[in-house]
Amino acid sequence: MSEKILVLDPTGSDPHAEHKALHARGPATLVDILGVTAWSVSDPDLLRQLLRSPEVSKDGRAHWPGFADAVATWPLALWIAVENMFTAYGADHRRLRRMIAPAFSARRIAALEPVVEDLVAHLLDGLDRAPATEAVDLREHFAYPLPIAVIGRLMGVPEARRHGFRALVDGVFSTNLSADEAAANTAVLYGLLDELIADKRAHPGDDMTSLLITARDEEGNGQALSAAELRDTLLLMISAGYETTVNVIDQAVTALLTDPAQLAHIRTGRTGWYAVVEETLRHEPAVKHLPLRYALADIPLPDGQKIAKGDAILASYAAANRHPGWHSEPDRFDATRPGGDHLAFGYGVHFCLGAPLARLEVATALRMLFGRFPDLRLAVPATDLPLLPSLISNGHTHLPVHLRPADC
């Protein structure tokens, strides 16, 4: 066992110091995450090994002795209690992923490119009308509305309902709610999902929600979605397709405006927008820690410790991405960094299906934003940008910028 258990800060107030504390404790160390003890894995080699191991599961119901207690009392209960491919293992995971994969085919993503460009152009037109002397919150008026509009179209969520989903998904990613507050947020969120399912069942369309309902209602041979899997799959699609992309746009803009040399690399052709996306995902991934996985057998660690069968495992992606043994100068943002290696989208069978769409959205947003506003600058020092109160979600509460030179 390691020395004293490291208590992760639920407010996420100093994530980089926390990464260094994890690195100092070795490849894996015991941490307290809102009252649950888990092995935080911050070594990228070990993390990749565990993420692809058949001896590590995401199904807490089947493979974690602490599941029942956690579901009853843990503020992050929804992260382990949902019934979708996020928490599935083995054949169940393959079945559920097979149903979702067509929504993220190369053909569908390519077809979304003009849709994303139109949405970005519309948002930029709105920003263009802002008074030149006033700061604009780019997270609120650009980073937020783009992915919620894209996933809303993909899932068939009516525009009038998208704001309600946004506020509730923010609650899912918050880690400073009490267990009662989190449960209340979940109840309202499930109510909105039930309304969406009822509406789409009565009025189906050419969207992923309607397709999943058809799979739920018509597919046989034990392969159909259960009612809980249908609802939780919609929750996964909407939340993963929204909150994470907001953070990557936010962090990419922050990095580029903090170091003008990085923008110069793009403008002189030394690197491109997709390289900026990959470096942002490495340097400041959308998700810092992702709960939870579970050991199906004793797993020996490189330093002589052991993850025991039934122990919970926390994938600490942000710390792994900045591990000093993986990248040169890991704490420095460098859009010309070769390779673009990171674990921001996971690894192995649970690698994020929405990664191509997220990359498209962020690259398009950055290209068109800096094309429209080449003199964009932060309205406050980067060190004054308030962080989201979360040990999961990695972004800022606000991103105030000036769109034009001061003399405009």
Secondary structure, 3 states (H helix, E strand, C coil): CCCCCEECCCCCCCHHHHHHHHHHCCCEEEEEECCEEEEEECCHHHHHHHHCCCCEECCHHHHCCCHHHHHHHCCCHHHHHCCCHHHCCCHHHHHHHHHHHHHHCHHHHHHHHHHHHHHHHHHHHHHHCCCCCCCEEHHHHHHCHHHHHHHHHHHCCCHHHHHHHHHHHHHHHCCCCCHHHHHHHHHHHHHHHHHHHHHHHHCCCCCHHHHHHHHHHHCCCCCCCCHHHHHHHHHHHHHHCCHHHHHHHHHHHHHHHHCHHHHHHHHCCCCCHHHHHHHHHHHCCCECCEEEEEECCCEECCCCCEECCCCEEEECHHHHHCCCCCCCCCCCCCCCCCCCCCCCCCCHHHCCCCHHHHHHHHHHHHHHHHHHCCCCEECCCHHHCCECCCCCECCECCCEEECCCCCC
